Amino acid sequence: WRGLSPTPEQNYAGEFHEKVLPPSIVDKEGKVKLRYLNLDNVQDKVYFQTIDGPKLLIKVTGFTGNFVRGLLMILLMIMVYAGISCTAAAAFSMPTAIFTVLSYMFLGSVAPLVMTTTQLADPSKYAGYWIGKVAMMIVAPLQEFEISQKISGGELVEFSYLGWQFLMYFVLRAVPFIILGVFLYRRRELGLVIRK
């Protein structure tokens, strides 16, 4: 074991602490073991939130490659919402299409909040949970495309992550809407030709 500091440190909750570790901490199997010791005299409990860490960041690539993959993620979001917007425009009038797309985006932003586990404490609120689950199968939530925190935090945006997002939100959610939009637009154009 190797200490990160020569003396005990006092760290407050809600703060971000970064430690630079030597490469020698990685063993021959490619594993790193981290240990936390609570040297508080009172022995107060310490809680680590899973979402906040601790995290071990290892340099894999430069910033430029990661930034380009982040831009690809933004492009994917634009493709998803552009396809859905074109579908709505093919099916409805322009004001209705705008309202439909804004409603879709709003539902995508709210659906994850409806599914929070705190609501499951009351059985009467199970309906909201299942409505959120069904909505998440249909919509593409904006939060899933938020990549700036990963890039600013130094986390790697992998191509496998981009591929999974492409499959889940473009192929499985946007493409059916796009096919429906092409079908409706074609019927509308054929209807105009028949009327003439």
C-alpha positions in Angstrom: 0.0 0.0 0.0 1.2 3.5 -0.8 -0.2 6.6 1.0 -1.5 9.5 -1.1 -0.2 12.0 1.4 2.4 11.8 4.2 0.0 13.0 6.8 -3.8 12.5 7.4 -6.0 15.0 5.5 -9.3 16.7 6.4 -11.7 16.7 3.4 -15.1 18.2 3.5 -18.2 16.8 1.8 -19.3 18.2 -1.5 -15.7 18.9 -2.6 -13.8 17.5 -5.5 -10.3 16.2 -4.7 -7.9 15.0 -7.3 -4.8 12.9 -6.6 -2.0 12.1 -9.1 -0.9 8.5 -8.7 2.3 6.9 -10.1 2.0 4.3 -12.9 3.6 1.7 -10.6 0.3 1.3 -8.7 -1.1 -0.8 -11.6 -0.1 -4.5 -11.0 0.9 -7.0 -13.6 -2.8 -8.1 -14.1 -3.7 -4.5 -14.9 -5.6 -4.0 -11.6 -5.5 -1.2 -9.1 -6.7 -1.5 -5.5 -7.7 1.6 -3.6 -8.2 1.7 0.2 -9.7 4.5 2.3 -8.9 4.8 6.0 -11.0 6.9 8.3 -8.6 8.3 10.9 -11.2 10.5 12.6 -11.0 10.4 16.4 -14.8 10.4 16.7 -15.1 7.8 13.9 -18.0 9.6 12.1 -19.3 7.7 9.2 -18.2 8.6 5.7 -20.5 8.1 2.7 -19.4 8.0 -1.0 -22.0 8.5 -3.6 -21.6 6.1 -6.5 -22.2 8.8 -9.1 -19.5 11.1 -7.6 -16.7 8.6 -7.1 -14.1 7.6 -6.3 -13.0 7.4 -9.9 -9.7 6.2 -11.3 -8.8 8.0 -14.6 -6.0 6.6 -16.8 -4.8 8.5 -19.8 -5.8 6.5 -22.9 -6.0 9.2 -25.6 -5.6 12.9 -26.1 -8.3 15.6 -25.7 -8.8 16.1 -29.5 -10.0 12.5 -30.2 -12.3 12.6 -27.2 -13.7 16.0 -28.3 -14.3 14.7 -31.8 -16.3 11.8 -30.4 -18.2 14.3 -28.2 -19.1 16.2 -31.4 -20.3 12.9 -33.0 -22.6 12.5 -30.0 -24.1 15.9 -30.6 -24.4 15.1 -34.3 -26.3 11.9 -33.4 -28.7 14.0 -31.2 -29.3 16.4 -34.1 -30.0 13.4 -36.4 -32.5 11.9 -34.0 -34.4 15.1 -33.5 -34.2 16.2 -37.1 -35.7 12.8 -38.2 -38.5 13.1 -35.7 -39.1 16.8 -36.7 -39.3 15.8 -40.4 -41.8 13.1 -39.6 -44.0 15.5 -37.6 -43.8 18.0 -40.5 -44.9 15.3 -43.0 -47.8 14.3 -40.9 -49.2 17.6 -39.6 -49.3 21.3 -40.4 -46.2 23.3 -39.4 -47.6 24.8 -36.1 -48.8 21.3 -35.0 -45.5 19.8 -36.0 -43.5 22.3 -33.9 -45.8 21.6 -30.9 -45.4 17.8 -31.4 -41.6 18.0 -31.5 -41.5 20.3 -28.5 -43.8 17.9 -26.6 -41.6 15.0 -27.6 -38.5 16.7 -26.3 -40.3 17.8 -23.1 -41.5 14.2 -22.5 -38.0 12.9 -23.0 -36.7 15.4 -20.4 -39.4 14.6 -17.8 -39.8 10.8 -18.2 -36.5 10.0 -16.2 -37.7 12.2 -13.4 -41.1 10.4 -13.2 -39.2 7.1 -12.7 -37.4 8.1 -9.5 -37.5 5.4 -6.8 -38.7 7.8 -4.1 -42.1 7.7 -5.7 -42.3 4.0 -5.2 -42.7 4.5 -1.5 -46.4 5.1 -2.1 -48.2 2.2 -4.0 -50.6 4.7 -5.5 -47.7 6.3 -7.5 -46.7 3.1 -9.3 -48.8 4.4 -12.3 -46.4 7.3 -12.7 -43.4 4.9 -12.6 -44.9 2.7 -15.3 -45.9 5.6 -17.5 -42.3 6.8 -17.3 -41.0 3.4 -18.2 -43.3 3.2 -21.3 -42.4 6.8 -22.3 -38.7 5.9 -22.0 -39.2 3.1 -24.6 -40.6 5.6 -27.1 -38.7 8.9 -26.6 -35.1 9.7 -26.8 -34.3 11.7 -23.6 -32.1 14.8 -24.0 -30.1 13.7 -20.9 -28.7 10.7 -22.7 -26.9 12.9 -25.2 -25.3 15.2 -22.6 -21.7 14.6 -23.1 -20.1 17.8 -21.8 -19.7 16.5 -18.3 -17.8 13.5 -19.4 -15.4 15.6 -21.6 -14.8 18.2 -18.9 -14.3 15.5 -16.3 -11.6 13.8 -18.4 -13.7 10.7 -19.0 -13.2 8.7 -22.2 -16.1 8.8 -24.7 -15.7 5.4 -26.3 -16.8 4.4 -29.8 -18.7 1.5 -28.2 -20.7 4.1 -26.2 -21.5 6.0 -29.4 -22.5 2.8 -31.1 -24.8 1.8 -28.3 -26.5 5.3 -28.3 -26.8 5.1 -32.1 -28.5 1.7 -31.9 -30.8 2.6 -28.9 -31.9 6.1 -29.9 -31.5 6.4 -33.7 -32.1 2.9 -35.0 -34.7 1.7 -32.5 -36.5 5.0 -31.7 -35.9 7.5 -34.5 -35.9 5.2 -37.6 -39.5 3.9 -37.1 -40.7 7.6 -36.9 -38.6 8.4 -40.0 -40.1 5.5 -42.0 -43.6 6.6 -40.8 -42.9 10.1 -41.9 -41.7 9.0 -45.4 -44.9 6.9 -45.8 -47.2 9.8 -44.8 -45.3 12.3 -47.0 -45.5 9.9 -49.9 -49.3 9.4 -49.4 -49.8 13.2 -49.2 -47.8 13.8 -52.4 -49.7 11.0 -54.2 -53.0 12.5 -52.9 -52.0 15.9 -54.4 -51.3 14.3 -57.8 -54.6 12.4 -57.8 -56.5 15.6 -56.9 -55.0 17.4 -59.9 
